[in-house]
Amino acid sequence: QVQLVESGGGLVQPGGSLTLSCAASGSIISPFDMGWYRQAPEKGRTFVARMSDYATTKYTDDVKGRFTISRDNAKNTAYLQMNSLKPEDTAVYFCYAIKNGVKYWGEGTQVTVSS
């Protein structure tokens, strides 16, 4: 069994920053990809960013230049540094890990961007 626990969400003003963390534990061994999706109110879950075990990254166009994904492989932890936040970034952010075609999800952390 694999567990993913997100942290770091909260309320931030437009233009502010937050860093999300996602710690993976349980029966998961490198290499595996980790990343983030988000789900805004009354919308579907959409891809945000991912990083492979070999540090290859991919971002959705909406966050390029503002968000940075990173990993600490020794801790099986992924991070999402979010800068220049906008109200439209408001969503529940879900961490995932994928190994051998199986995707595992965290329970999500709320990010609210509002003045």
N, C-alpha and C positions, 0 to 999 in steps of 0.2 A: 504494500500500500504506500502511496505517495501523498504527502501533505504539503500544501503550499499556504503560507501565511503572509498576507500583505499587511503593511503598516505605513503610516506617514500621511494619510489623507487628512483633509480638514478644510477649513474656510480660509480663503485668501482673496485679497483685493486684486482687481485687474492690474496686470503688469507685475504681479508678485511671482514668487517662486515656491515650489514644494519639491521634496524628494520622496518618492515612494520606494519602499523596500519589499522584497519578496524572498522569503526563506523557504527553501525546499528541504524536506527531510523524508526519511523512509526508504523504500526500496527503489532508489533511483541512482544510477551510477553513470558518470561521464563516459562518452560525450552525450549531451542532450541540449537542445535549444531551449531558451527561455524568452519570454516576452510579455507583452501587455496588450489587452484589448480594453475598450471602454464602452459603456452603455449609457447614453443620455436618456433623460426622461422620455418615455413613450417612443423610444427608438430601439433599433436592434443593436446587437453587440458588434462593434467594428474594430478592426485591427489598428494598433497604434505603433508598436515597435517590436523588434525581436533582435536577439543576438545569439549566434551559434556558440558552441563550445570553443570554436576557434576564432571568436571575436568578429565574425562577419556580422554586419548590422543592416537592418532595413527599417525604414520609417514610412508611415503614411505621409502624403504630401502636406497635410494640414499642420503637421508638427515639425517638419524639417526646419532646422535652424533654431528651434526653440527647445526641443526635448532631446535628451541624451540618455541612451540606455548603456548600462555598464554591468559588469559581473565580477564577483569575487568567487572564483571557482573553488577555492579552498573552503569557503563557507557555504557553497551551493546557494548563493544569494545573488539576486538581480536587483538593480536599482533603476529608477527612472527619474532623472533630474528634469524638472519642468520649469522653464523660465518664460517670462513675458506671457503669463497666463491670461487667457481671454474668457469672457463669460461663456462662450461656446465650448470651452474645454470642460465645463461642468458635466460630471458623469460619475458613475461608479466604475472604478478601474479594477480590472481583473488581471491577475498574473496567471501565466500558464507555463507549463513545461511539457515538452514533447520528446518522447523516446520511443524508437521503433514503431512510429506511427500512432502511438497512443498519446492523447493529449490529456493532461491533468490540469485542473483549475483550482484557484484559490476562491475564497468566498467574496472577495471584492472589498474595496475601500472607497469611501465617498470623497470626491473632490468637488468643492463648490467655489466658484469664482464669482464674487459679487462685491459690490461696494456697499 
